[in-house]
Amino acid sequence: MSDCNISIPFTDSVSGALAKAKAAIETQNGTFNGDENSGNFEVSVFGNTIKGNYSVTGHTLNLVITNKPFFVPCSTIESLLLKEIS
């Protein structure tokens, strides 16, 4: 299975965008670790684990989903993240 590479532009500050991402993950009882440069996250959705890493470049949050359920397309994950973060 290939990774999902997702780039999410944001207009908020880096700390503000990461706070939104962290809240979205932790609301689902997941973990979000890192700083304003990079980190990782893990969340369980419907009993399936989604894991990934992130890095920040300017006003873009770059995510690499390294583990996801096979039946969930990258586009679905990207759409949900865009609603939460941008």
RAJODA-V67720 format. One record per residue. PHI is phi in whole degrees, -180 to 180 (999 if undefined). OMEGA is omega as a letter, one per 30 degrees, with the letter a starting at -180 (* if undefined). Layout:
# RAJODA-V67720
PHI,OMEGA + PHI,OMEGA
This chain:
# RAJODA-V67720
999,l + -85,l + -71,l + -96,l + -109,a + -127,l + -116,a + -120,l + -74,l + -141,a + -104,l + -70,l + -68,l + -59,a + -64,l + -67,l + -65,l + -68,l + -63,l + -65,l + -63,a + -62,l + -63,a + -64,l + -71,a + -70,l + -62,l + -96,a + 62,l + -96,l + -121,a + -137,a + -126,l + 147,a + -133,a + -76,l + -107,a + -165,l + 175,a + -145,a + -150,l + -152,l + -148,l + -105,l + -124,a + 51,l + 80,l + -116,a + -93,l + -116,a + -125,l + -169,l + -125,l + -138,l + -144,a + -117,l + -129,a + 61,l + -110,l + -132,l + -97,a + -101,a + -115,l + -123,l + -85,a + -98,l + -149,l + -153,l + -64,a + -63,a + -86,l + -105,a + -72,l + -56,a + -62,l + -69,l + -63,a + -61,l + -61,l + -65,a + -67,l + -60,l + -65,a + -81,a + -106,a + -80,*
